[in-house]
C-alpha cells in the first residue's frame, strides 16, 4: 500500500508494521483520596485490522487501555494511553483526520474515549461508550484550524473509566493519521530543508559556479 500521509508525518498509516515515528505515553490524572490516577495499555503494537470498515484489513495501531491506579470503576473520563510525534509546519490552515475503531471480546460499559490533541490542547474527541461482545465501532476524529510556523506536537490518546485488562477488555485502533492544508510543507520543500541541514552539519558548502 502506498504511503498516504504527507512526508513530514512519519508512519501515519502504520504500514511499517510497528509504531516507528511515534512515541507511546500513559495518561496521568489528578490526585484523588485513592491516589494519583494513572493510565496504561496492555497492548501497543501495529496489527492488521479493518479500522475503516472497507472489508480490507490494513496495518493500524492497536491498544487495550484503561486505568491502572486511582479511582478504578467507571468514574469520570478515566485514563489510558496514547501516541504522539512532532512535525514541522508552515503558518496556515491545518486539517487533521484520524480513523478510529474499537472492538471487544465481551460486553463492556466503556469501549473508550478517543482524543486528538494539538500541542497538548484537546481539539477533537469521540466517546464510544458501552460495547457488546464482538461488536465493532468505527469513526473519524477531525480538526481544521490555523497554526503558526514551527514544530508542533500531534497526539492521540484513548481513555477508559475502568481497569486495564489483558485480553478481556475492549481493543482500540488508530489508522490513517493524515495532515493536509496550507500549513503542511510540500515533500520537495521538506527534502530541501533536510538537505540544507545535512550540508550544514557536515560543513559542506556549495561550489561556486565555473567562470
SULJO-V345615 format. One record per pair of residues at least 12 apart in sequence whose ideal C-beta (glycine too) atoms are under 7 Angstrom apart, sorted by the first residue. I is the first residue (numbers start at 0). J is the second residue. Records with the same first field share a line. If there is no record, write none. Layout:
# SULJO-V345615
I=J ; J
This chain:
# SULJO-V345615
0=14 ; 57
2=14
3=175 ; 177
4=176 ; 177 ; 178
5=178 ; 183
6=186 ; 189
7=86 ; 87 ; 184 ; 189
8=86 ; 176 ; 178
9=84
11=175 ; 176 ; 177
12=174 ; 175
13=45 ; 58 ; 59 ; 60 ; 174
14=58
16=45 ; 58
17=45
18=43 ; 45 ; 60 ; 82
20=84
21=82 ; 83 ; 84
22=82 ; 83 ; 84
23=43 ; 80 ; 82
24=80 ; 81 ; 83
25=37 ; 38 ; 39 ; 80
26=38 ; 78 ; 79 ; 80 ; 81 ; 156 ; 158
28=69 ; 78
31=69 ; 70
33=69 ; 70
34=68 ; 69
35=68 ; 69
36=66 ; 68 ; 69 ; 70 ; 78
37=67 ; 68 ; 69 ; 78
38=64 ; 65 ; 66 ; 67 ; 78 ; 79 ; 80 ; 158
39=67 ; 80 ; 163
40=62 ; 63 ; 64 ; 79 ; 80 ; 163
41=63 ; 163 ; 164 ; 165
42=61 ; 62 ; 63
43=62 ; 80
44=61
45=58 ; 59 ; 60
46=59 ; 61
48=61 ; 172
50=98 ; 100 ; 137 ; 172 ; 174
51=98 ; 137 ; 174
52=137
57=174
59=172 ; 173 ; 174
60=82 ; 172 ; 173
61=170 ; 172
62=80 ; 157 ; 170 ; 171
63=163 ; 164 ; 168 ; 170
64=79 ; 80 ; 111 ; 157 ; 158 ; 159 ; 163 ; 171
65=79 ; 159 ; 161 ; 162 ; 163 ; 164 ; 168
66=78 ; 159 ; 161 ; 162 ; 163
67=163
71=161 ; 162
72=161
73=108 ; 160 ; 161
74=160
75=160
76=112 ; 158 ; 160
77=109 ; 158 ; 159 ; 160 ; 161
78=158
79=156 ; 157 ; 158 ; 159
80=156 ; 157
81=154 ; 155 ; 156 ; 157
82=154 ; 155
83=152 ; 153 ; 154
84=153
85=150 ; 151 ; 152
86=150 ; 151 ; 153 ; 178
87=150 ; 184
88=146 ; 148 ; 149 ; 151 ; 182 ; 183
89=148 ; 181 ; 182 ; 184
90=146 ; 147 ; 148 ; 182
91=145 ; 180 ; 181 ; 182
92=143 ; 145 ; 180 ; 181 ; 182
93=144 ; 145 ; 146 ; 178 ; 180 ; 182
94=143 ; 179 ; 180
95=115 ; 141 ; 142 ; 153 ; 178
96=139 ; 140 ; 141 ; 177
97=115 ; 139 ; 140 ; 155 ; 173 ; 175 ; 176
98=139 ; 174 ; 175
99=113 ; 125 ; 138 ; 139 ; 140 ; 172 ; 173
100=135 ; 136 ; 137 ; 172
101=127 ; 130 ; 136 ; 169 ; 170 ; 171 ; 172
102=134 ; 135 ; 169 ; 170
103=130 ; 132 ; 134 ; 169
104=132 ; 167
105=132 ; 167
106=131 ; 132
107=129 ; 130 ; 168 ; 169
108=129 ; 161
109=128 ; 129 ; 159 ; 160 ; 161
110=127 ; 128 ; 129 ; 130 ; 136 ; 169
111=127 ; 157 ; 158 ; 159 ; 169 ; 171
112=124 ; 126 ; 158
113=125 ; 140 ; 155 ; 157
114=155 ; 156
115=140 ; 142 ; 155
116=154
117=151 ; 153
118=151 ; 152
119=152
122=142
123=140 ; 141 ; 142
125=138 ; 140
130=169
146=182
155=173
157=171
